[in-house]
Amino acid sequence: MTVSQRIWLSPQAYERLQVELSTLRDLIATEAASDSDENEVAVQRARQARIQHIHDILLYAVVGENPADDGVAEPGMVLTVRYDQSGEIETFLLGVRGAEYGDLEVYSVNSPLGEAIVGARPGEHRSYPVPSGEAVPVTLISAVPFGMHVPTAG
């Protein structure tokens, strides 16, 4: 993950990451891996990597500051898009993967869709690449700050 930019987080996501970081640090401190057990060593390395990842997120976090309600797609906005080829509509948070936001799907600004849609305004068409090399056209329908988003019943 490139963290040269500020990372938007809700206060709840920030708190969850703080708790996870504390838990992982406690596990590292209390469960010393034996060099002879490859499984334990792998688990400790995975924990260390997750600790570093969480640390990087928290270091650059902007917590609870909703972006301006200007309709522009940016981190911290709940976006509704239409996939132009299928007509399917999807609503998701443009944020940080690994910081849960309830039932709301999260797309990173570093994902292909996230990179393509950042800066778009409602009605604007963009496209993003998929592994097959095809460009998938998408239209931004709306962008609402996370704190102002009202989930739909379903």
PADRENNU-32629 format. One record per atom (N, C-alpha, C): residue number from 1; residue in three letters; atom name; x, y, z. Coordinates in Angstrom, 2 decimals. Each point is the difference from the previous one (the first is absolute). Last residue first. Example, Ala and Ser with C-alpha at 12.3 -4.5 7.8 and 13.67 -1.06 7.14 Angstrom:
// PADRENNU-32629
ATOM  pos  code  site        u        v        w
ATOM    2   Ser     N    12.85    -2.25     7.08
ATOM    2   Ser    CA     0.82     1.19     0.06
ATOM    2   Ser     C    -0.77     1.09     0.73
ATOM    1   Ala     N     0.29    -5.72    -0.07
ATOM    1   Ala    CA    -0.89     1.19     0.00
ATOM    1   Ala     C     0.90     1.20     0.00
// end
This chain:
// PADRENNU-32629
ATOM  pos  code  site        u        v        w
ATOM  154   Gly     N   -32.83    -3.56     2.69
ATOM  154   Gly    CA     0.08    -1.04    -1.00
ATOM  154   Gly     C     0.44    -1.24     0.54
ATOM  153   Ala     N    -0.55     5.79     0.56
ATOM  153   Ala    CA    -0.45    -1.26     0.58
ATOM  153   Ala     C     0.08    -1.08    -1.07
ATOM  152   Thr     N     3.32     4.29     0.07
ATOM  152   Thr    CA    -1.31    -0.43    -0.48
ATOM  152   Thr     C    -0.36    -1.32     0.65
ATOM  151   Pro     N     3.26     4.11     2.04
ATOM  151   Pro    CA    -0.07    -1.33    -0.63
ATOM  151   Pro     C    -1.42    -0.32    -0.45
ATOM  150   Val     N     2.41     4.79     0.43
ATOM  150   Val    CA    -1.11    -0.71     0.62
ATOM  150   Val     C    -0.13    -1.35    -0.70
ATOM  149   His     N     4.04     4.07     0.68
ATOM  149   His    CA    -0.57    -1.11    -0.76
ATOM  149   His     C    -1.11    -0.67     0.81
ATOM  148   Met     N     3.05     3.57     1.38
ATOM  148   Met    CA    -1.32     0.44    -0.46
ATOM  148   Met     C    -0.73    -1.11    -0.77
ATOM  147   Gly     N     4.53    -0.40     1.75
ATOM  147   Gly    CA    -0.83     0.37     1.13
ATOM  147   Gly     C    -1.41     0.42    -0.38
ATOM  146   Phe     N     3.31    -1.01    -3.40
ATOM  146   Phe    CA    -0.35    -1.18     0.78
ATOM  146   Phe     C    -0.95     0.32     1.14
ATOM  145   Pro     N    -0.04     3.12    -4.37
ATOM  145   Pro    CA     0.92    -0.27     1.11
ATOM  145   Pro     C    -0.51    -1.16     0.86
ATOM  144   Val     N    -1.26     0.13    -5.16
ATOM  144   Val    CA    -0.49     0.60     1.24
ATOM  144   Val     C     1.02    -0.28     1.11
ATOM  143   Ala     N    -1.07    -0.33    -5.68
ATOM  143   Ala    CA     1.09    -0.08     0.97
ATOM  143   Ala     C    -0.43     0.80     1.23
ATOM  142   Ser     N    -2.31    -2.44    -4.93
ATOM  142   Ser    CA     0.04     0.94     1.12
ATOM  142   Ser     C     1.22    -0.26     0.88
ATOM  141   Ile     N    -0.51    -1.85    -4.46
ATOM  141   Ile    CA    -1.37     0.49     0.19
ATOM  141   Ile     C    -0.03     1.02     1.13
ATOM  140   Leu     N     3.90    -1.90    -3.63
ATOM  140   Leu    CA    -0.27     0.39     1.37
ATOM  140   Leu     C    -1.41     0.58     0.08
ATOM  139   Thr     N     1.90    -3.74    -3.58
ATOM  139   Thr    CA    -0.48     1.37     0.15
ATOM  139   Thr     C    -0.25     0.27     1.48
ATOM  138   Val     N     3.10    -3.61    -3.44
ATOM  138   Val    CA    -0.80     0.22     1.20
ATOM  138   Val     C    -0.39     1.47     0.06
ATOM  137   Pro     N     2.55    -4.22    -3.37
ATOM  137   Pro    CA    -0.53     1.35     0.17
ATOM  137   Pro     C    -0.95     0.09     1.19
ATOM  136   Val     N     4.40    -3.23    -1.23
ATOM  136   Val    CA    -1.40    -0.05     0.45
ATOM  136   Val     C    -0.50     1.43     0.19
ATOM  135   Ala     N     4.03    -2.61    -3.00
ATOM  135   Ala    CA    -0.30     1.20     0.77
ATOM  135   Ala     C    -1.50    -0.02     0.31
ATOM  134   Glu     N     3.65    -4.26    -1.01
ATOM  134   Glu    CA    -1.17     0.76    -0.40
ATOM  134   Glu     C    -0.15     1.23     0.90
ATOM  133   Gly     N     3.21    -3.50     0.63
ATOM  133   Gly    CA     0.47     1.09    -0.85
ATOM  133   Gly     C    -1.14     0.87    -0.49
ATOM  132   Ser     N    -0.02    -3.80     3.17
ATOM  132   Ser    CA    -0.03    -0.45    -1.39
ATOM  132   Ser     C     0.52     1.07    -0.96
ATOM  131   Pro     N    -0.45     0.85     4.80
ATOM  131   Pro    CA     1.12    -0.87    -0.36
ATOM  131   Pro     C     0.01    -0.47    -1.46
ATOM  130   Val     N    -2.36     4.63     0.88
ATOM  130   Val    CA    -0.14    -1.26     0.73
ATOM  130   Val     C     1.11    -0.93    -0.50
ATOM  129   Pro     N    -0.77     5.77     0.02
ATOM  129   Pro    CA     0.41    -1.28    -0.58
ATOM  129   Pro     C    -0.28    -1.17     0.92
ATOM  128   Tyr     N    -2.88     4.77    -0.53
ATOM  128   Tyr    CA     1.14    -0.56     0.72
ATOM  128   Tyr     C     0.33    -1.36    -0.60
ATOM  127   Ser     N    -2.90     5.10    -0.95
ATOM  127   Ser    CA     0.18    -1.44    -0.23
ATOM  127   Ser     C     1.24    -0.46     0.74
ATOM  126   Arg     N    -4.11     4.28    -0.10
ATOM  126   Arg    CA     1.40    -0.40     0.12
ATOM  126   Arg     C     0.09    -1.46    -0.40
ATOM  125   His     N    -3.69     4.58     0.04
ATOM  125   His    CA     0.34    -1.37    -0.42
ATOM  125   His     C     1.50    -0.20     0.14
ATOM  124   Glu     N    -3.83     3.47     2.48
ATOM  124   Glu    CA     1.25    -0.14    -0.73
ATOM  124   Glu     C     0.30    -1.48    -0.26
ATOM  123   Gly     N    -3.71     1.74     2.65
ATOM  123   Gly    CA    -0.25     0.02    -1.44
ATOM  123   Gly     C     1.25    -0.21    -0.84
ATOM  122   Pro     N     0.73     1.85     4.89
ATOM  122   Pro    CA    -1.19    -0.74    -0.46
ATOM  122   Pro     C    -0.26     0.20    -1.49
ATOM  121   Arg     N     5.01     0.53     1.32
ATOM  121   Arg    CA    -1.21     0.67     0.48
ATOM  121   Arg     C    -1.20    -0.80    -0.52
ATOM  120   Ala     N     5.60    -1.24     1.04
ATOM  120   Ala    CA    -1.17     0.05    -0.88
ATOM  120   Ala     C    -1.14     0.74     0.69
ATOM  119   Gly     N     4.36    -1.12     1.97
ATOM  119   Gly    CA    -0.11     1.29    -0.66
ATOM  119   Gly     C    -1.21     0.14    -0.91
ATOM  118   Val     N     1.64    -4.86     1.03
ATOM  118   Val    CA     0.40     1.15     0.82
ATOM  118   Val     C    -0.07     1.28    -0.84
ATOM  117   Ile     N    -0.71    -4.48    -1.83
ATOM  117   Ile    CA    -1.16     0.80     0.39
ATOM  117   Ile     C     0.36     1.23     0.85
ATOM  116   Ala     N     3.22    -3.36    -1.69
ATOM  116   Ala    CA    -0.74     0.56    -1.13
ATOM  116   Ala     C    -1.05     1.01     0.44
ATOM  115   Glu     N     2.58    -2.43     3.22
ATOM  115   Glu    CA     0.87     0.92    -0.75
ATOM  115   Glu     C    -0.77     0.69    -1.12
ATOM  114   Gly     N    -2.29    -3.36     2.42
ATOM  114   Gly    CA     0.28     1.18     0.83
ATOM  114   Gly     C     0.84     1.03    -0.73
ATOM  113   Leu     N    -0.78    -4.20    -2.05
ATOM  113   Leu    CA    -1.20     0.84     0.00
ATOM  113   Leu     C     0.23     1.28     0.79
ATOM  112   Pro     N     3.57    -3.11     0.00
ATOM  112   Pro    CA    -0.26     0.51    -1.35
ATOM  112   Pro     C    -1.24     0.90    -0.06
ATOM  111   Ser     N     2.45    -0.07     4.64
ATOM  111   Ser    CA    -0.57    -1.06    -0.83
ATOM  111   Ser     C    -0.24     0.56    -1.39
ATOM  110   Asn     N     1.55     2.66     3.71
ATOM  110   Asn    CA     1.05    -0.64    -0.79
ATOM  110   Asn     C    -0.50    -1.17    -0.84
ATOM  109   Val     N    -2.67     2.47     3.10
ATOM  109   Val    CA     0.32     0.94    -1.08
ATOM  109   Val     C     1.10    -0.58    -0.88
ATOM  108   Ser     N    -3.33    -3.34     2.61
ATOM  108   Ser    CA     1.16     0.85     0.23
ATOM  108   Ser     C     0.18     0.97    -1.16
ATOM  107   Tyr     N    -4.63    -2.33     1.85
ATOM  107   Tyr    CA     0.97    -0.05    -1.09
ATOM  107   Tyr     C     1.11     0.99     0.33
ATOM  106   Val     N    -4.25    -2.77     2.78
ATOM  106   Val    CA     1.03     1.03    -0.05
ATOM  106   Val     C     0.90    -0.25    -1.20
ATOM  105   Glu     N    -5.40    -1.20     1.98
ATOM  105   Glu    CA     1.20    -0.45    -0.72
ATOM  105   Glu     C     0.98     1.17    -0.07
ATOM  104   Leu     N    -3.79    -0.61     3.84
ATOM  104   Leu    CA     0.36     0.78    -1.18
ATOM  104   Leu     C     1.30    -0.53    -0.60
ATOM  103   Asp     N    -2.27    -1.38     4.16
ATOM  103   Asp    CA    -0.35    -0.76    -1.21
ATOM  103   Asp     C     0.41     0.71    -1.28
ATOM  102   Gly     N     2.66     1.41     4.28
ATOM  102   Gly    CA    -1.30    -0.65     0.02
ATOM  102   Gly     C    -0.22    -0.80    -1.26
ATOM  101   Tyr     N     4.17     1.98     0.31
ATOM  101   Tyr    CA    -1.01     1.06     0.11
ATOM  101   Tyr     C    -1.38    -0.61    -0.05
ATOM  100   Glu     N     5.76    -1.35     0.79
ATOM  100   Glu    CA    -1.39    -0.34    -0.30
ATOM  100   Glu     C    -0.96     1.16     0.26
ATOM   99   Ala     N     5.18    -0.57    -1.49
ATOM   99   Ala    CA    -0.67     0.73     1.08
ATOM   99   Ala     C    -1.48    -0.12    -0.29
ATOM   98   Gly     N     2.85    -1.96    -3.02
ATOM   98   Gly    CA     0.55    -0.49     1.25
ATOM   98   Gly     C    -0.51     0.76     1.21
ATOM   97   Arg     N     0.27     2.47    -4.67
ATOM   97   Arg    CA    -0.30    -1.42     0.21
ATOM   97   Arg     C     0.65    -0.43     1.30
ATOM   96   Val     N    -1.52     5.06    -1.14
ATOM   96   Val    CA     1.15    -0.87     0.23
ATOM   96   Val     C    -0.48    -1.42     0.21
ATOM   95   Gly     N    -2.79     3.73    -2.88
ATOM   95   Gly    CA     0.74     0.10     1.26
ATOM   95   Gly     C     1.19    -0.93     0.04
ATOM   94   Leu     N    -4.91     1.42    -2.45
ATOM   94   Leu    CA     1.36     0.16    -0.50
ATOM   94   Leu     C     0.86     0.26     1.23
ATOM   93   Leu     N    -4.83    -2.66    -0.31
ATOM   93   Leu    CA     0.80     1.05     0.62
ATOM   93   Leu     C     1.37     0.02    -0.67
ATOM   92   Phe     N    -4.85    -1.63    -2.31
ATOM   92   Phe    CA     1.16    -0.42     0.79
ATOM   92   Phe     C     0.68     1.22     0.58
ATOM   91   Thr     N    -4.35    -2.14    -3.37
ATOM   91   Thr    CA     0.35     1.05     0.94
ATOM   91   Thr     C     1.12    -0.52     0.89
ATOM   90   Glu     N    -2.34    -1.19    -5.21
ATOM   90   Glu    CA     0.69    -0.42     1.22
ATOM   90   Glu     C     0.31     1.23     0.83
ATOM   89   Ile     N    -3.05    -2.07    -4.63
ATOM   89   Ile    CA     0.31     1.13     0.88
ATOM   89   Ile     C     0.69    -0.55     1.25
ATOM   88   Glu     N    -0.80    -1.75    -5.49
ATOM   88   Glu    CA     0.03    -0.29     1.43
ATOM   88   Glu     C     0.42     1.25     0.77
ATOM   87   Gly     N    -0.20    -0.66    -4.87
ATOM   87   Gly    CA    -1.04     0.80     0.64
ATOM   87   Gly     C    -0.06    -0.21     1.50
ATOM   86   Ser     N     3.10    -1.79    -3.57
ATOM   86   Ser    CA    -1.05    -0.86     0.57
ATOM   86   Ser     C    -1.17     0.78     0.58
ATOM   85   Gln     N     3.77     2.21    -2.13
ATOM   85   Gln    CA    -0.28    -1.15    -0.86
ATOM   85   Gln     C    -1.17    -0.84     0.52
ATOM   84   Asp     N     1.71     3.85     2.48
ATOM   84   Asp    CA    -0.72     0.35    -1.22
ATOM   84   Asp     C    -0.36    -1.19    -0.87
ATOM   83   Tyr     N     0.40     0.68     5.31
ATOM   83   Tyr    CA     0.87    -0.66    -0.96
ATOM   83   Tyr     C    -0.73     0.07    -1.33
ATOM   82   Arg     N    -0.51     3.41     4.24
ATOM   82   Arg    CA    -0.70    -0.92    -0.91
ATOM   82   Arg     C     1.05    -0.57    -0.95
ATOM   81   Val     N     0.17     2.24     5.34
ATOM   81   Val    CA     0.42    -0.03    -1.40
ATOM   81   Val     C    -0.90    -0.95    -0.78
ATOM   80   Thr     N     0.74     2.90     4.96
ATOM   80   Thr    CA    -0.92    -0.88    -0.72
ATOM   80   Thr     C     0.37     0.11    -1.46
ATOM   79   Leu     N     2.70     1.07     4.98
ATOM   79   Leu    CA    -0.25     0.19    -1.43
ATOM   79   Leu     C    -1.05    -0.98    -0.50
ATOM   78   Val     N     2.05     2.55     4.66
ATOM   78   Val    CA    -0.76    -1.17    -0.40
ATOM   78   Val     C    -0.45     0.26    -1.43
ATOM   77   Met     N     4.45     2.16     2.59
ATOM   77   Met    CA    -1.30     0.18    -0.65
ATOM   77   Met     C    -0.62    -1.36    -0.29
ATOM   76   Gly     N     4.42     0.72     1.81
ATOM   76   Gly    CA    -0.96     0.41     1.01
ATOM   76   Gly     C    -1.39     0.24    -0.57
ATOM   75   Pro     N     4.10     0.51    -3.31
ATOM   75   Pro    CA    -0.04    -0.83     1.19
ATOM   75   Pro     C    -0.94     0.57     1.05
ATOM   74   Glu     N    -1.36     1.40    -4.80
ATOM   74   Glu    CA     1.28     0.06     0.69
ATOM   74   Glu     C    -0.09    -0.88     1.24
ATOM   73   Ala     N    -3.14     2.25    -4.35
ATOM   73   Ala    CA     0.45    -1.29     0.52
ATOM   73   Ala     C     1.40     0.15     0.59
ATOM   72   Val     N    -3.82     3.94    -0.35
ATOM   72   Val    CA     1.21    -0.50    -0.65
ATOM   72   Val     C     0.45    -1.29     0.68
ATOM   71   Gly     N    -3.75     2.95     1.34
ATOM   71   Gly    CA    -0.31    -0.96    -1.04
ATOM   71   Gly     C     1.20    -0.58    -0.72
ATOM   70   Asp     N    -0.35     3.06     3.92
ATOM   70   Asp    CA     0.03     0.68    -1.29
ATOM   70   Asp     C    -0.26    -0.94    -1.17
ATOM   69   Asp     N     0.55     0.36     5.38
ATOM   69   Asp    CA    -1.16    -0.57    -0.69
ATOM   69   Asp     C    -0.14     0.70    -1.35
ATOM   68   Ala     N     4.69    -0.81     2.93
ATOM   68   Ala    CA    -1.05     0.96    -0.36
ATOM   68   Ala     C    -1.11    -0.71    -0.76
ATOM   67   Pro     N     2.70    -3.11     3.26
ATOM   67   Pro    CA     0.36     0.88    -1.10
ATOM   67   Pro     C    -1.17     0.94    -0.29
ATOM   66   Asn     N     0.81    -1.94     4.93
ATOM   66   Asn    CA    -0.68    -0.31    -1.25
ATOM   66   Asn     C     0.50     0.94    -1.09
ATOM   65   Glu     N     2.34    -1.79     4.52
ATOM   65   Glu    CA    -0.22     1.24    -0.75
ATOM   65   Glu     C    -0.66    -0.37    -1.32
ATOM   64   Gly     N     1.52    -3.26     3.33
ATOM   64   Gly    CA    -1.29     0.61     0.24
ATOM   64   Gly     C    -0.27     1.31    -0.70
ATOM   63   Val     N     4.99    -1.58     0.12
ATOM   63   Val    CA    -1.08    -0.70     0.69
ATOM   63   Val     C    -1.23     0.87     0.16
ATOM   62   Val     N     4.70    -0.98    -2.94
ATOM   62   Val    CA    -0.83     1.16     0.27
ATOM   62   Val     C    -1.28    -0.60     0.55
ATOM   61   Ala     N     5.18    -2.33    -0.45
ATOM   61   Ala    CA    -1.46     0.06     0.09
ATOM   61   Ala     C    -0.53     1.41     0.24
ATOM   60   Tyr     N     4.61    -2.19    -0.47
ATOM   60   Tyr    CA    -0.47     0.97    -0.99
ATOM   60   Tyr     C    -1.52     0.23     0.06
ATOM   59   Leu     N     2.23    -3.03     3.02
ATOM   59   Leu    CA     0.93     1.12    -0.08
ATOM   59   Leu     C    -0.52     1.11    -0.92
ATOM   58   Leu     N    -2.25    -4.22     0.40
ATOM   58   Leu    CA    -0.27     0.92     1.11
ATOM   58   Leu     C     0.89     1.23    -0.03
ATOM   57   Ile     N     0.70    -3.41    -3.25
ATOM   57   Ile    CA    -1.33     0.59    -0.16
ATOM   57   Ile     C    -0.25     1.04     1.08
ATOM   56   Asp     N     3.96    -2.49     0.32
ATOM   56   Asp    CA     0.05     0.94    -1.13
ATOM   56   Asp     C    -1.34     0.69    -0.22
ATOM   55   His     N     0.22    -3.42     3.26
ATOM   55   His    CA     0.78     1.17     0.42
ATOM   55   His     C     0.03     1.05    -1.10
ATOM   54   Ile     N    -1.87    -4.16    -1.03
ATOM   54   Ile    CA    -0.90     0.80     0.85
ATOM   54   Ile     C     0.71     1.27     0.45
ATOM   53   His     N     2.63    -3.02    -2.40
ATOM   53   His    CA    -1.06     0.53    -0.86
ATOM   53   His     C    -0.95     0.90     0.81
ATOM   52   Gln     N     3.36    -2.38     2.32
ATOM   52   Gln    CA     0.58     1.09    -0.80
ATOM   52   Gln     C    -1.06     0.66    -0.87
ATOM   51   Ile     N    -1.31    -3.77     2.45
ATOM   51   Ile    CA     0.31     1.10     0.92
ATOM   51   Ile     C     0.55     1.19    -0.79
ATOM   50   Arg     N    -0.64    -3.98    -2.36
ATOM   50   Arg    CA    -1.28     0.66     0.29
ATOM   50   Arg     C     0.20     1.18     0.94
ATOM   49   Ala     N     3.74    -2.66    -0.90
ATOM   49   Ala    CA    -0.39     0.71    -1.22
ATOM   49   Ala     C    -1.31     0.76     0.22
ATOM   48   Gln     N     1.51    -2.81     3.46
ATOM   48   Gln    CA     0.88     1.18    -0.13
ATOM   48   Gln     C    -0.38     0.83    -1.23
ATOM   47   Arg     N    -2.21    -4.09     0.60
ATOM   47   Arg    CA    -0.42     0.98     1.01
ATOM   47   Arg     C     0.83     1.27    -0.09
ATOM   46   Ala     N     1.25    -3.58    -2.71
ATOM   46   Ala    CA    -1.27     0.56    -0.47
ATOM   46   Ala     C    -0.52     1.05     0.98
ATOM   45   Arg     N     3.80    -2.40     1.26
ATOM   45   Arg    CA     0.33     0.91    -1.11
ATOM   45   Arg     C    -1.27     0.66    -0.55
ATOM   44   Gln     N    -0.52    -3.31     3.30
ATOM   44   Gln    CA     0.61     1.20     0.58
ATOM   44   Gln     C     0.35     1.01    -1.10
ATOM   43   Val     N    -1.60    -4.20    -1.36
ATOM   43   Val    CA    -1.07     0.75     0.68
ATOM   43   Val     C     0.56     1.30     0.57
ATOM   42   Ala     N     3.06    -2.99    -1.88
ATOM   42   Ala    CA    -0.83     0.61    -1.05
ATOM   42   Ala     C    -1.12     0.84     0.61
ATOM   41   Val     N     2.70    -2.51     2.92
ATOM   41   Val    CA     0.79     1.08    -0.59
ATOM   41   Val     C    -0.82     0.73    -1.07
ATOM   40   Glu     N    -1.84    -3.86     1.91
ATOM   40   Glu    CA     0.01     1.10     0.96
ATOM   40   Glu     C     0.75     1.20    -0.56
ATOM   39   Asn     N     0.10    -3.91    -2.59
ATOM   39   Asn    CA    -1.36     0.53     0.06
ATOM   39   Asn     C    -0.08     1.21     0.93
ATOM   38   Glu     N     4.02    -2.54    -0.34
ATOM   38   Glu    CA    -0.21     0.88    -1.15
ATOM   38   Glu     C    -1.39     0.65     0.01
ATOM   37   Asp     N     3.23    -1.86     3.95
ATOM   37   Asp    CA    -1.38    -0.21    -0.46
ATOM   37   Asp     C    -0.31     1.02    -1.10
ATOM   36   Ser     N     4.21    -0.06     2.32
ATOM   36   Ser    CA    -0.13    -1.32    -0.62
ATOM   36   Ser     C    -1.43    -0.25    -0.52
ATOM   35   Asp     N     1.39     3.96     2.44
ATOM   35   Asp    CA     0.61     0.00    -1.33
ATOM   35   Asp     C    -0.19    -1.33    -0.72
ATOM   34   Ser     N    -3.47     2.03     3.58
ATOM   34   Ser    CA     1.18    -0.86     0.01
ATOM   34   Ser     C     0.56    -0.03    -1.42
ATOM   33   Ala     N    -3.00     4.06     2.25
ATOM   33   Ala    CA     0.07    -1.11    -0.94
ATOM   33   Ala     C     1.30    -0.76     0.16
ATOM   32   Ala     N    -3.02     2.97     3.63
ATOM   32   Ala    CA     1.28    -0.05    -0.71
ATOM   32   Ala     C     0.03    -1.24    -0.88
ATOM   31   Glu     N    -3.84     2.80     2.47
ATOM   31   Glu    CA     0.14    -1.27    -0.71
ATOM   31   Glu     C     1.29    -0.01    -0.82
ATOM   30   Thr     N    -1.41     3.81     2.65
ATOM   30   Thr    CA    -0.23    -1.16     0.88
ATOM   30   Thr     C     0.22    -1.34    -0.68
ATOM   29   Ala     N     0.52     4.38    -2.22
ATOM   29   Ala    CA     0.77     0.06     1.24
ATOM   29   Ala     C    -0.12    -1.27     0.83
ATOM   28   Ile     N    -2.54     0.55    -3.99
ATOM   28   Ile    CA     1.42    -0.07    -0.35
ATOM   28   Ile     C     0.84    -0.07     1.28
ATOM   27   Leu     N    -4.60     0.71     0.52
ATOM   27   Leu    CA     0.28    -1.37    -0.45
ATOM   27   Leu     C     1.47    -0.18    -0.34
ATOM   26   Asp     N    -1.49     4.33     1.11
ATOM   26   Asp    CA    -0.03    -0.87     1.18
ATOM   26   Asp     C     0.33    -1.44    -0.39
ATOM   25   Arg     N    -0.50     3.09    -3.47
ATOM   25   Arg    CA     1.25     0.26     0.74
ATOM   25   Arg     C     0.08    -0.86     1.25
ATOM   24   Leu     N    -3.96    -0.19    -2.52
ATOM   24   Leu    CA     1.11    -0.62    -0.72
ATOM   24   Leu     C     1.33     0.21     0.73
ATOM   23   Thr     N    -3.84     2.15     1.74
ATOM   23   Thr    CA    -0.11    -1.46     0.13
ATOM   23   Thr     C     1.17    -0.71    -0.67
ATOM   22   Ser     N    -0.36     4.67    -0.55
ATOM   22   Ser    CA     0.34    -0.33     1.38
ATOM   22   Ser     C    -0.01    -1.52     0.22
ATOM   21   Leu     N    -1.50     1.60    -4.15
ATOM   21   Leu    CA     1.44     0.23     0.15
ATOM   21   Leu     C     0.47    -0.38     1.40
ATOM   20   Glu     N    -4.62    -0.10    -0.89
ATOM   20   Glu    CA     0.69    -1.09    -0.69
ATOM   20   Glu     C     1.51     0.13     0.16
ATOM   19   Val     N    -2.62     3.49     1.69
ATOM   19   Val    CA    -0.19    -1.22     0.80
ATOM   19   Val     C     0.74    -1.17    -0.64
ATOM   18   Gln     N    -0.07     4.03    -2.40
ATOM   18   Gln    CA     0.80     0.17     1.23
ATOM   18   Gln     C    -0.07    -1.26     0.86
ATOM   17   Leu     N    -2.76     0.21    -3.81
ATOM   17   Leu    CA     1.40    -0.24    -0.37
ATOM   17   Leu     C     0.92     0.17     1.21
ATOM   16   Arg     N    -4.56     0.95     0.59
ATOM   16   Arg    CA     0.18    -1.43    -0.26
ATOM   16   Arg     C     1.45    -0.31    -0.36
ATOM   15   Glu     N    -1.18     4.55     0.52
ATOM   15   Glu    CA     0.00    -0.71     1.29
ATOM   15   Glu     C     0.22    -1.50    -0.20
ATOM   14   Tyr     N    -0.51     2.63    -3.85
ATOM   14   Tyr    CA     1.25     0.36     0.68
ATOM   14   Tyr     C     0.13    -0.77     1.31
ATOM   13   Ala     N    -4.04    -0.32    -2.34
ATOM   13   Ala    CA     1.05    -0.78    -0.66
ATOM   13   Ala     C     1.36     0.27     0.65
ATOM   12   Gln     N    -3.65     2.53     1.53
ATOM   12   Gln    CA    -0.18    -1.40     0.36
ATOM   12   Gln     C     1.09    -0.88    -0.63
ATOM   11   Pro     N    -0.21     4.65    -1.08
ATOM   11   Pro    CA     0.48    -0.21     1.37
ATOM   11   Pro     C    -0.12    -1.47     0.42
ATOM   10   Ser     N     0.68     0.82    -5.15
ATOM   10   Ser    CA    -1.05     0.38     0.95
ATOM   10   Ser     C     0.57    -0.19     1.40
ATOM    9   Leu     N     3.23     1.13    -4.20
ATOM    9   Leu    CA    -0.57    -1.07     0.82
ATOM    9   Leu     C    -1.15     0.56     0.83
ATOM    8   Trp     N     3.78     1.28    -4.40
ATOM    8   Trp    CA    -1.23     0.28     0.71
ATOM    8   Trp     C    -0.47    -1.23     0.76
ATOM    7   Ile     N     5.02     1.75    -1.56
ATOM    7   Ile    CA    -0.92    -1.11    -0.12
ATOM    7   Ile     C    -1.23     0.29     0.84
ATOM    6   Arg     N     4.34     2.82    -2.70
ATOM    6   Arg    CA    -0.81    -0.15     1.20
ATOM    6   Arg     C    -1.03    -1.09    -0.26
ATOM    5   Gln     N     4.53    -0.38    -2.74
ATOM    5   Gln    CA    -1.17     0.88     0.09
ATOM    5   Gln     C    -0.69    -0.22     1.33
ATOM    4   Ser     N     3.74    -2.55    -1.34
ATOM    4   Ser    CA     0.48     1.36    -0.08
ATOM    4   Ser     C    -1.14     1.01     0.10
ATOM    3   Val     N     0.43    -5.12     0.16
ATOM    3   Val    CA    -0.68     0.82     0.98
ATOM    3   Val     C     0.50     1.44    -0.02
ATOM    2   Thr     N    -0.42    -5.03    -2.86
ATOM    2   Thr    CA     0.67     1.28    -0.01
ATOM    2   Thr     C    -0.75     0.93     0.93
ATOM    1   Met     N     0.35    -5.57    -0.07
ATOM    1   Met    CA    -0.84     1.19     0.00
ATOM    1   Met     C     0.87     1.23     0.00
// end
